[in-house]
Amino acid sequence: MARDEASPPQGNTFTRFFDRVDRALLPVFGPPPLTEAEQDESVPHDQRACPLCGHPMFEHVIDHSTPNTVLECPTDERLPEHEVAGPYNELGMPATGRRLEKFAGRRTAGE
C-alpha cells in the first residue's frame, strides 16, 4: 500500500518530462487573457458601436457579395484617431516597458 502511494504518477519518464514542459509553457503559449471588451457580452452585437464612426452597427450595411467584405457606414463622420506621443515598437504599436524607458532617458539627456 505505501509503495503504491509513493510511486510516481502513471506514464514513463519520457511522458512525465513532456507533461512538465507543457505545464511550464502553458502561460506563454496558452490561450490569451480575456479583455474587458470580450467580457462585456451583455450588449448585443448589433447594438455595439462601430469602431470607425461610433454609430450602432444595426445602422450599417455589410456587403458580402465580393471576396472582400465591405462595411458601409451611415455617415461620413469618423472617430478621432488615437495619437501616441511617444515612440512605436517594431510592430507599429505604442512602445512599452524597456523601450519606453530608453526613449525617456534619451529625451531627458537631450534637453
N, C-alpha and C positions, 0 to 999 in steps of 0.2 A: 504494500500500500504506500509506504513512504517513498519507495522508489518510483512509483507511478506519479506521485505528486511532484517529485523533484526533477523528473525528466523534462527535457526541452519540449517546446510545442511541436506539433506534427510537422512533417517535412524534413528534408535533409539540410545540411549546412548551406548548400547552394541556394535553395529556395528561401531559407531564412535570411540569408545575406541580401537577396534582392527585395524581400519584404521590408527590410530595414532601409534600403536605398529608396524604395518607393515612399515610405513614411517620411524620410528626410527631405525628399524633393517635392512632396505634395504642396507645401506652402508656396513654392516657387512656380511650379508648373500646374498647380491645381486650378479650380475654377476661379474666375475673377470675383472680387468682392462686390456686393450689391451697392449701388449708389442710391442717393435719395430719389432720383427720377425713377429708378426701377422699383423702388419700394412703394411709391405712390400709385397704386393700382385702383384707387377709389374713383378716379376721374376716367370716364370712357375715352377711348382713343379719338373719337370724332369730336369730343369737347375740348381736347387739349389744344394749346396754342401752337401755331405754325412757327417753326424756328426762323423763317425768313421775314414774315410780315407781322406776326403776333395775333392774327385773326384765328378764330376757331377752325379746325380742319374740315368741318362739315360744309363750310363756305367755299372750299376749294374744289377744283376739278382735277382729277388724276387720270391722265391718258395712258392707257396700257396698250394702245394699238401698235406701237413700234417696239423694237427691241429695247430701246432706252425709255424708261418711264418718265413722263413729263408731268410736273406739278404746275398748275396754273393758279396763281394767287388772285383773289378777287380785287386787289388793289395794287397800285404801283408803289405804295409806301413800303419801306424796308426798315427793319430794326437797325439801330446803330451798331456798327462793328465794335467788337471789344478790342480796345487798343492796349497793348502791353508796353509799358515804358522801359522795361529792362531788356536784356538780351534774349535771344532764342537759342534753343539747343540744336543739335544736328538734324533733328526731325522737323524743325519749324515750330515746335511747341515752346511756350514760355519756359525759360530756364529755371531750374530749382536746385536746391542743395549746394553742392560744392561749386558748380559753375556760377551760380548767383553770388556766392561769397567771393570768388575770384573777380567777378565783374565789379562788385562793390569796392574791393581792395584797390583795383586799378583806377577806379573813378576817384577815390579819395586821394590816391597818390598823385594823380594828375592835377588836382586842384590846389 
